[in-house]
Amino acid sequence: MTSNWLEHSVQIEVDAPIDLVWELWSDLEQMPNWMKWIDSVKISEDDPEISLWTLKTGSLEFTWKSRNTKIISHQIIQWESVDGLPNRGAIRFYDRHAGTIVKMSIAYDVPGFLGKLMDNLFLGKVVESTIQADLERFKAYTLKKVRSDN
């Protein structure tokens, strides 16, 4: 079977200190608060580097287990799936003193039946715009936290 990986990178600048941005993003179970398609994230009780993800959009639902492959505090969280929907990626954080740039890179293997149903260019644009909107929601979520802390 041929592999059909699609990759995307998006970024946003958040007007909040890197400490807060890192704290919010690195709490993976909070991701459904800003990621539209992510229904749930559960950290494994047996291994804190493993998390179980559920993605839902319309009538489609995908699950996967993911392992953190690299974490450098305030710089990067890198992962890859170890079971379920094949995906990998990284979130990078860049301290801009008054704010923080958050850059998300994600790659995923398009399931065969979806690849037949959709043009990959169309699918890619949908995914990229969704991820960009997720980052916009993260920015709003973070700014709400900044205001509530002051």
CYANA upper distance limits for C-alpha pairs under 8 A (distance plus 0.5 A):
  3 SER  CA    109 ASP  CA      7.09
  3 SER  CA    110 VAL  CA      8.37
  4 ASN  CA    109 ASP  CA      5.87
  4 ASN  CA    110 VAL  CA      6.17
  4 ASN  CA    111 PRO  CA      8.46
  5 TRP  CA    107 ALA  CA      6.91
  5 TRP  CA    108 TYR  CA      5.81
  5 TRP  CA    109 ASP  CA      4.75
  5 TRP  CA    110 VAL  CA      6.69
  6 LEU  CA    107 ALA  CA      5.93
  6 LEU  CA    108 TYR  CA      6.08
  6 LEU  CA    109 ASP  CA      6.94
  6 LEU  CA    110 VAL  CA      7.69
  6 LEU  CA    124 GLY  CA      7.58
  7 GLU  CA    105 SER  CA      7.77
  7 GLU  CA    106 ILE  CA      6.14
  7 GLU  CA    107 ALA  CA      4.61
  7 GLU  CA    108 TYR  CA      7.17
  8 HIS  CA    105 SER  CA      6.12
  8 HIS  CA    106 ILE  CA      5.94
  8 HIS  CA    107 ALA  CA      6.90
  8 HIS  CA    124 GLY  CA      8.26
  8 HIS  CA    128 GLU  CA      6.82
  9 SER  CA    103 LYS  CA      7.48
  9 SER  CA    104 MET  CA      6.01
  9 SER  CA    105 SER  CA      4.68
  9 SER  CA    106 ILE  CA      6.95
  9 SER  CA    128 GLU  CA      8.20
 10 VAL  CA    103 LYS  CA      6.25
 10 VAL  CA    104 MET  CA      5.94
 10 VAL  CA    105 SER  CA      7.10
 10 VAL  CA    128 GLU  CA      7.86
 10 VAL  CA    131 ILE  CA      7.72
 10 VAL  CA    132 GLN  CA      6.58
 11 GLN  CA    101 ILE  CA      7.34
 11 GLN  CA    102 VAL  CA      5.94
 11 GLN  CA    103 LYS  CA      4.57
 11 GLN  CA    104 MET  CA      6.56
 11 GLN  CA    132 GLN  CA      7.75
 11 GLN  CA    135 LEU  CA      7.82
 12 ILE  CA    101 ILE  CA      6.15
 12 ILE  CA    102 VAL  CA      5.97
 12 ILE  CA    103 LYS  CA      7.09
 12 ILE  CA    132 GLN  CA      8.47
 12 ILE  CA    135 LEU  CA      7.03
 12 ILE  CA    136 GLU  CA      7.85
 12 ILE  CA    139 LYS  CA      8.43
 13 GLU  CA     99 GLY  CA      7.15
 13 GLU  CA    100 THR  CA      6.07
 13 GLU  CA    101 ILE  CA      4.76
 13 GLU  CA    102 VAL  CA      6.75
 13 GLU  CA    139 LYS  CA      8.37
 14 VAL  CA     21 VAL  CA      8.43
 14 VAL  CA     99 GLY  CA      5.99
 14 VAL  CA    100 THR  CA      5.71
 14 VAL  CA    101 ILE  CA      6.66
 14 VAL  CA    102 VAL  CA      7.85
 14 VAL  CA    139 LYS  CA      5.97
 14 VAL  CA    142 THR  CA      8.23
 14 VAL  CA    143 LEU  CA      8.40
 15 ASP  CA     98 ALA  CA      6.91
 15 ASP  CA     99 GLY  CA      4.77
 15 ASP  CA    100 THR  CA      7.00
 15 ASP  CA    139 LYS  CA      8.33
 15 ASP  CA    143 LEU  CA      7.70
 16 ALA  CA     20 LEU  CA      7.31
 16 ALA  CA     21 VAL  CA      7.17
 16 ALA  CA     98 ALA  CA      7.13
 16 ALA  CA     99 GLY  CA      5.24
 16 ALA  CA    100 THR  CA      6.77
 16 ALA  CA    142 THR  CA      7.73
 16 ALA  CA    143 LEU  CA      7.47
 16 ALA  CA    146 VAL  CA      7.62
 17 PRO  CA     21 VAL  CA      6.93
 17 PRO  CA     95 ASP  CA      8.04
 17 PRO  CA     97 HIS  CA      7.17
 17 PRO  CA     98 ALA  CA      6.93
 17 PRO  CA     99 GLY  CA      5.88
 17 PRO  CA    100 THR  CA      6.73
 18 ILE  CA     22 TRP  CA      6.32
 18 ILE  CA     74 HIS  CA      7.20
 18 ILE  CA     93 PHE  CA      7.94
 18 ILE  CA     94 TYR  CA      8.13
 18 ILE  CA     95 ASP  CA      6.27
 18 ILE  CA     97 HIS  CA      8.27
 18 ILE  CA     99 GLY  CA      7.39
 18 ILE  CA    100 THR  CA      5.97
 19 ASP  CA     23 GLU  CA      6.60
 19 ASP  CA     74 HIS  CA      7.48
 20 LEU  CA     24 LEU  CA      6.66
 20 LEU  CA    142 THR  CA      8.28
 21 VAL  CA     25 TRP  CA      6.65
 21 VAL  CA    100 THR  CA      7.73
 21 VAL  CA    142 THR  CA      7.43
 22 TRP  CA     26 SER  CA      6.28
 22 TRP  CA     73 SER  CA      8.17
 22 TRP  CA     74 HIS  CA      6.14
 22 TRP  CA     93 PHE  CA      8.06
 23 GLU  CA     27 ASP  CA      7.05
 24 LEU  CA     30 GLN  CA      8.10
 24 LEU  CA    142 THR  CA      8.05
 25 TRP  CA     30 GLN  CA      8.24
 25 TRP  CA     31 MET  CA      7.82
 26 SER  CA     77 ILE  CA      8.21
 27 ASP  CA     31 MET  CA      8.02
 28 LEU  CA     41 VAL  CA      7.00
 28 LEU  CA     42 LYS  CA      8.34
 28 LEU  CA     43 ILE  CA      8.24
 29 GLU  CA     40 SER  CA      7.52
 29 GLU  CA     41 VAL  CA      5.33
 29 GLU  CA     42 LYS  CA      6.36
 29 GLU  CA     43 ILE  CA      7.61
 30 GLN  CA     34 TRP  CA      8.50
 30 GLN  CA     41 VAL  CA      8.15
 31 MET  CA     35 MET  CA      6.25
 31 MET  CA     38 ILE  CA      7.66
 31 MET  CA     40 SER  CA      8.19
 31 MET  CA     41 VAL  CA      7.69
 32 PRO  CA     36 LYS  CA      7.21
 32 PRO  CA     37 TRP  CA      8.23
 32 PRO  CA     38 ILE  CA      5.77
 32 PRO  CA     39 ASP  CA      6.25
 32 PRO  CA     40 SER  CA      6.50
 32 PRO  CA     41 VAL  CA      7.98
 33 ASN  CA    138 PHE  CA      8.49
 33 ASN  CA    141 TYR  CA      8.37
 34 TRP  CA    134 ASP  CA      6.10
 34 TRP  CA    135 LEU  CA      7.98
 34 TRP  CA    137 ARG  CA      5.61
 34 TRP  CA    138 PHE  CA      5.76
 34 TRP  CA    141 TYR  CA      7.65
 35 MET  CA    131 ILE  CA      8.14
 35 MET  CA    134 ASP  CA      5.42
 35 MET  CA    135 LEU  CA      8.37
 35 MET  CA    137 ARG  CA      8.01
 35 MET  CA    138 PHE  CA      8.33
 36 LYS  CA    130 THR  CA      8.02
 36 LYS  CA    134 ASP  CA      6.92
 37 TRP  CA     55 LEU  CA      5.83
 37 TRP  CA     56 LYS  CA      5.84
 37 TRP  CA     57 THR  CA      6.26
 38 ILE  CA     53 TRP  CA      7.84
 38 ILE  CA     54 THR  CA      6.47
 38 ILE  CA     55 LEU  CA      4.99
 38 ILE  CA     56 LYS  CA      6.83
 39 ASP  CA     53 TRP  CA      8.27
 39 ASP  CA     54 THR  CA      5.94
 39 ASP  CA     55 LEU  CA      5.93
 39 ASP  CA     56 LYS  CA      6.47
 40 SER  CA     53 TRP  CA      6.36
 40 SER  CA     54 THR  CA      5.77
 40 SER  CA     55 LEU  CA      7.82
 41 VAL  CA     51 SER  CA      7.05
 41 VAL  CA     52 LEU  CA      6.13
 41 VAL  CA     53 TRP  CA      5.15
 41 VAL  CA     54 THR  CA      7.10
 42 LYS  CA     51 SER  CA      5.96
 42 LYS  CA     52 LEU  CA      5.66
 42 LYS  CA     53 TRP  CA      7.19
 43 ILE  CA     47 ASP  CA      8.34
 43 ILE  CA     48 PRO  CA      6.48
 43 ILE  CA     49 GLU  CA      8.14
 43 ILE  CA     50 ILE  CA      6.66
 43 ILE  CA     51 SER  CA      4.82
 43 ILE  CA     52 LEU  CA      6.92
 44 SER  CA     48 PRO  CA      6.08
 44 SER  CA     49 GLU  CA      8.06
 44 SER  CA     50 ILE  CA      6.04
 44 SER  CA     51 SER  CA      5.98
 44 SER  CA     52 LEU  CA      7.64
 49 GLU  CA     67 ARG  CA      5.98
 49 GLU  CA     68 ASN  CA      5.78
 50 ILE  CA     65 LYS  CA      7.16
 50 ILE  CA     66 SER  CA      6.04
 50 ILE  CA     67 ARG  CA      5.09
 50 ILE  CA     68 ASN  CA      7.17
 51 SER  CA     65 LYS  CA      6.13
 51 SER  CA     66 SER  CA      5.81
 51 SER  CA     67 ARG  CA      7.11
 52 LEU  CA     63 THR  CA      7.69
 52 LEU  CA     64 TRP  CA      6.37
 52 LEU  CA     65 LYS  CA      5.06
 52 LEU  CA     66 SER  CA      6.93
 53 TRP  CA     63 THR  CA      5.96
 53 TRP  CA     64 TRP  CA      5.89
 53 TRP  CA     65 LYS  CA      6.72
 53 TRP  CA     66 SER  CA      7.94
 54 THR  CA     61 GLU  CA      7.53
 54 THR  CA     62 PHE  CA      6.30
 54 THR  CA     63 THR  CA      4.97
 54 THR  CA     64 TRP  CA      7.33
 55 LEU  CA     61 GLU  CA      6.11
 55 LEU  CA     62 PHE  CA      5.67
 55 LEU  CA     63 THR  CA      6.73
 56 LYS  CA     60 LEU  CA      6.26
 56 LYS  CA     61 GLU  CA      4.98
 56 LYS  CA     62 PHE  CA      7.08
 57 THR  CA     61 GLU  CA      7.08
 62 PHE  CA     84 GLY  CA      8.11
 62 PHE  CA     85 LEU  CA      7.03
 63 THR  CA     84 GLY  CA      6.35
 63 THR  CA     85 LEU  CA      6.80
 64 TRP  CA     81 SER  CA      7.01
 64 TRP  CA     82 VAL  CA      7.92
 64 TRP  CA     83 ASP  CA      5.86
 64 TRP  CA     84 GLY  CA      4.55
 64 TRP  CA     85 LEU  CA      5.74
 64 TRP  CA     86 PRO  CA      8.16
 65 LYS  CA     81 SER  CA      6.05
 65 LYS  CA     82 VAL  CA      6.08
 65 LYS  CA     83 ASP  CA      5.55
 65 LYS  CA     84 GLY  CA      6.88
 66 SER  CA     79 TRP  CA      6.99
 66 SER  CA     80 GLU  CA      6.03
 66 SER  CA     81 SER  CA      4.53
 66 SER  CA     82 VAL  CA      6.01
 66 SER  CA     83 ASP  CA      7.66
 67 ARG  CA     79 TRP  CA      6.01
 67 ARG  CA     80 GLU  CA      6.12
 67 ARG  CA     81 SER  CA      6.60
 67 ARG  CA     82 VAL  CA      7.04
 68 ASN  CA     77 ILE  CA      7.55
 68 ASN  CA     78 GLN  CA      6.27
 68 ASN  CA     79 TRP  CA      4.81
 68 ASN  CA     80 GLU  CA      7.22
 69 THR  CA     77 ILE  CA      8.35
 69 THR  CA     78 GLN  CA      6.00
 69 THR  CA     79 TRP  CA      5.55
 69 THR  CA     80 GLU  CA      7.37
 70 LYS  CA     76 ILE  CA      7.74
 70 LYS  CA     77 ILE  CA      6.39
 70 LYS  CA     78 GLN  CA      5.46
 70 LYS  CA     79 TRP  CA      7.44
 71 ILE  CA     75 GLN  CA      8.26
 71 ILE  CA     76 ILE  CA      6.08
 71 ILE  CA     77 ILE  CA      5.15
 71 ILE  CA     78 GLN  CA      6.84
 72 ILE  CA     76 ILE  CA      5.76
 72 ILE  CA     77 ILE  CA      7.24
 74 HIS  CA     93 PHE  CA      6.69
 74 HIS  CA     94 TYR  CA      8.47
 75 GLN  CA     92 ARG  CA      6.06
 75 GLN  CA     93 PHE  CA      5.31
 75 GLN  CA     94 TYR  CA      7.22
 76 ILE  CA     90 ALA  CA      7.20
 76 ILE  CA     91 ILE  CA      6.06
 76 ILE  CA     92 ARG  CA      4.98
 76 ILE  CA     93 PHE  CA      6.68
 77 ILE  CA     90 ALA  CA      6.03
 77 ILE  CA     91 ILE  CA      5.75
 77 ILE  CA     92 ARG  CA      7.19
 78 GLN  CA     88 ARG  CA      8.20
 78 GLN  CA     89 GLY  CA      6.28
 78 GLN  CA     90 ALA  CA      4.63
 78 GLN  CA     91 ILE  CA      6.94
 79 TRP  CA     88 ARG  CA      6.00
 79 TRP  CA     89 GLY  CA      6.09
 79 TRP  CA     90 ALA  CA      6.77
 80 GLU  CA     86 PRO  CA      8.32
 80 GLU  CA     87 ASN  CA      6.35
 80 GLU  CA     88 ARG  CA      4.51
 80 GLU  CA     89 GLY  CA      7.01
 81 SER  CA     85 LEU  CA      7.58
 81 SER  CA     86 PRO  CA      6.15
 81 SER  CA     87 ASN  CA      5.88
 81 SER  CA     88 ARG  CA      6.61
 82 VAL  CA     86 PRO  CA      8.10
 85 LEU  CA    108 TYR  CA      8.24
 85 LEU  CA    109 ASP  CA      7.97
 86 PRO  CA    108 TYR  CA      6.17
 86 PRO  CA    109 ASP  CA      5.95
 87 ASN  CA    106 ILE  CA      7.73
 87 ASN  CA    107 ALA  CA      6.02
 87 ASN  CA    108 TYR  CA      4.58
 87 ASN  CA    109 ASP  CA      6.84
 88 ARG  CA    106 ILE  CA      6.37
 88 ARG  CA    107 ALA  CA      5.87
 88 ARG  CA    108 TYR  CA      6.97
 89 GLY  CA    104 MET  CA      7.97
 89 GLY  CA    105 SER  CA      5.76
 89 GLY  CA    106 ILE  CA      4.71
 89 GLY  CA    107 ALA  CA      6.44
 90 ALA  CA    104 MET  CA      6.41
 90 ALA  CA    105 SER  CA      5.81
 90 ALA  CA    106 ILE  CA      7.07
 91 ILE  CA    102 VAL  CA      7.35
 91 ILE  CA    103 LYS  CA      6.13
 91 ILE  CA    104 MET  CA      5.04
 91 ILE  CA    105 SER  CA      6.93
 92 ARG  CA    101 ILE  CA      8.47
 92 ARG  CA    102 VAL  CA      6.29
 92 ARG  CA    103 LYS  CA      5.59
 92 ARG  CA    104 MET  CA      6.98
 93 PHE  CA    100 THR  CA      7.11
 93 PHE  CA    101 ILE  CA      6.22
 93 PHE  CA    102 VAL  CA      5.39
 93 PHE  CA    103 LYS  CA      7.04
 94 TYR  CA    100 THR  CA      6.03
 94 TYR  CA    101 ILE  CA      5.43
 94 TYR  CA    102 VAL  CA      7.11
 95 ASP  CA     99 GLY  CA      7.07
 95 ASP  CA    100 THR  CA      5.35
 95 ASP  CA    101 ILE  CA      7.15
 96 ARG  CA    100 THR  CA      5.75
 96 ARG  CA    101 ILE  CA      7.52
110 VAL  CA    114 LEU  CA      7.02
110 VAL  CA    115 GLY  CA      6.50
111 PRO  CA    115 GLY  CA      6.73
112 GLY  CA    116 LYS  CA      6.86
113 PHE  CA    117 LEU  CA      6.77
114 LEU  CA    118 MET  CA      6.47
115 GLY  CA    119 ASP  CA      7.28
115 GLY  CA    120 ASN  CA      7.12
118 MET  CA    122 PHE  CA      7.50
118 MET  CA    123 LEU  CA      6.93
119 ASP  CA    123 LEU  CA      6.71
120 ASN  CA    124 GLY  CA      6.26
121 LEU  CA    125 LYS  CA      6.75
122 PHE  CA    126 VAL  CA      6.81
123 LEU  CA    127 VAL  CA      6.66
124 GLY  CA    128 GLU  CA      6.47
125 LYS  CA    129 SER  CA      6.50
126 VAL  CA    130 THR  CA      6.58
127 VAL  CA    131 ILE  CA      6.62
128 GLU  CA    132 GLN  CA      6.64
129 SER  CA    133 ALA  CA      6.59
130 THR  CA    134 ASP  CA      6.61
131 ILE  CA    135 LEU  CA      6.81
132 GLN  CA    136 GLU  CA      6.84
133 ALA  CA    137 ARG  CA      6.71
134 ASP  CA    138 PHE  CA      6.64
135 LEU  CA    139 LYS  CA      6.64
136 GLU  CA    140 ALA  CA      6.85
137 ARG  CA    141 TYR  CA      6.50
138 PHE  CA    142 THR  CA      6.51
139 LYS  CA    143 LEU  CA      6.64
140 ALA  CA    144 LYS  CA      6.64
141 TYR  CA    145 LYS  CA      6.96
142 THR  CA    146 VAL  CA      6.77
143 LEU  CA    147 ARG  CA      6.72
144 LYS  CA    148 SER  CA      6.65
145 LYS  CA    149 ASP  CA      6.60
146 VAL  CA    150 ASN  CA      6.98
